[in-house]
Amino acid sequence: MYNIKRSSKIVDELNLCDENGNVIKTIKINIDIYKSSSDFHRAKVNFLEAQRQCMEHEGSYEDVGSTMRELYRIIFGDDNLTEIENFFENNLEEMFVQTLPYINDVVIPQFQHQRKEMLKKLKK
């Protein structure tokens, strides 16, 4: 007998807290890694390229902002992204600084792990 199972998802909660640490809103995260993988990697590359171009004065902050929003839309979904933007009063810079540790520590490693597992299965 051979077992076939579904790929994993990122299921988490993100608490949006005020300056005193009081939870204002809890965002439920549910990312289908397998379904979102190619869009995530494409958006991540676009975001990093927009950042590079901006730093080299070849691009604009608007390009960085729009590519960041696309990456966040893939990670958080449209409704959650709106909630997060509203929480940060559309201050994208603050939103980026405060949410980047979550993305770097939780989201990206899980996408990388899933991608490695998928490639391992395809090589067999």
C-alpha positions as CSV (number, residue, x, y, z in Angstrom):
1,M,0.0,0.0,0.0
2,Y,1.2,3.5,-0.8
3,N,0.0,6.6,1.1
4,I,-0.6,9.8,-0.7
5,K,-1.1,12.9,1.4
6,R,-1.9,16.5,0.9
7,S,0.9,19.1,1.1
8,S,1.1,21.2,4.2
9,K,-0.3,24.6,4.8
10,I,0.9,27.5,6.9
11,V,-1.9,27.9,9.5
12,D,-1.1,30.6,12.1
13,E,-2.5,33.6,13.8
14,L,-0.9,37.0,13.7
15,N,-1.8,39.4,16.6
16,L,-1.8,43.1,15.7
17,C,-1.0,44.9,18.9
18,D,-0.9,48.6,20.0
19,E,2.2,50.3,21.4
20,N,1.4,48.8,24.9
21,G,1.1,45.2,23.6
22,N,-2.7,45.0,23.7
23,V,-4.1,42.9,21.0
24,I,-6.2,45.0,18.7
25,K,-7.0,42.4,16.0
26,T,-6.0,38.8,15.3
27,I,-5.4,37.8,11.7
28,K,-5.9,34.2,10.8
29,I,-3.2,33.0,8.3
30,N,-3.9,30.0,6.1
31,I,-1.5,29.7,3.2
32,D,-1.7,26.8,0.8
33,I,2.1,26.6,0.2
34,Y,1.9,24.3,-2.8
35,K,-0.7,26.3,-4.6
36,S,1.0,29.7,-3.9
37,S,4.6,28.6,-4.3
38,S,5.3,29.8,-7.8
39,D,3.4,33.1,-7.3
40,F,5.3,33.6,-4.0
41,H,8.7,33.1,-5.5
42,R,7.9,35.3,-8.5
43,A,6.6,38.1,-6.2
44,K,9.7,37.8,-4.0
45,V,12.1,38.1,-6.9
46,N,10.1,41.1,-8.3
47,F,10.2,42.7,-4.8
48,L,14.0,42.2,-4.4
49,E,14.6,43.5,-7.9
50,A,12.5,46.6,-7.3
51,Q,14.5,47.2,-4.0
52,R,17.8,46.8,-5.9
53,Q,16.7,49.2,-8.6
54,C,15.5,51.8,-6.1
55,M,18.8,51.6,-4.2
56,E,20.6,52.1,-7.5
57,H,18.3,55.0,-8.4
58,E,16.9,53.1,-11.4
59,G,13.5,52.5,-9.8
60,S,11.0,54.2,-7.6
61,Y,9.6,53.8,-4.1
62,E,6.2,53.3,-5.7
63,D,7.6,50.2,-7.5
64,V,9.0,48.8,-4.2
65,G,5.6,49.5,-2.6
66,S,3.6,47.8,-5.3
67,T,5.8,44.7,-5.5
68,M,5.7,44.5,-1.6
69,R,1.9,44.7,-1.7
70,E,1.8,41.9,-4.2
71,L,4.1,39.7,-2.1
72,Y,2.0,40.5,1.0
73,R,-1.3,39.8,-0.9
74,I,0.0,36.3,-1.7
75,I,1.1,35.7,1.9
76,F,-1.8,37.2,3.8
77,G,-4.6,37.3,1.2
78,D,-6.6,40.3,0.1
79,D,-8.8,40.7,3.2
80,N,-6.0,40.2,5.7
81,L,-3.7,42.6,3.7
82,T,-6.4,45.3,4.0
83,E,-6.7,44.7,7.7
84,I,-2.9,44.9,8.2
85,E,-2.7,48.1,6.0
86,N,-5.5,49.7,8.0
87,F,-3.8,48.7,11.3
88,F,-0.6,50.5,10.1
89,E,-2.7,53.4,8.7
90,N,-1.2,52.6,5.2
91,N,2.3,53.3,6.5
92,L,4.0,50.7,4.3
93,E,7.4,51.4,5.7
94,E,6.3,50.6,9.3
95,M,4.2,47.7,8.1
96,F,7.3,46.3,6.3
97,V,9.6,46.7,9.3
98,Q,7.1,45.2,11.7
99,T,6.0,42.2,9.6
100,L,9.3,41.3,7.9
101,P,10.6,39.2,10.9
102,Y,7.4,37.0,10.6
103,I,7.9,36.6,6.9
104,N,11.6,35.8,7.3
105,D,11.3,33.5,10.3
106,V,8.0,31.7,9.5
107,V,6.8,32.1,6.0
108,I,10.0,31.9,3.9
109,P,11.5,28.9,5.6
110,Q,8.2,26.9,5.2
111,F,8.1,27.8,1.5
112,Q,11.7,26.8,1.1
113,H,11.1,23.5,2.9
114,Q,8.1,22.7,0.8
115,R,10.0,23.5,-2.4
116,K,12.9,21.2,-1.4
117,E,10.4,18.4,-0.6
118,M,8.7,18.8,-3.9
119,L,11.9,18.7,-5.8
120,K,13.1,15.6,-3.9
121,K,9.9,13.8,-4.8
122,L,10.2,14.8,-8.5
123,K,13.7,13.5,-8.7
124,K,12.8,10.0,-7.5
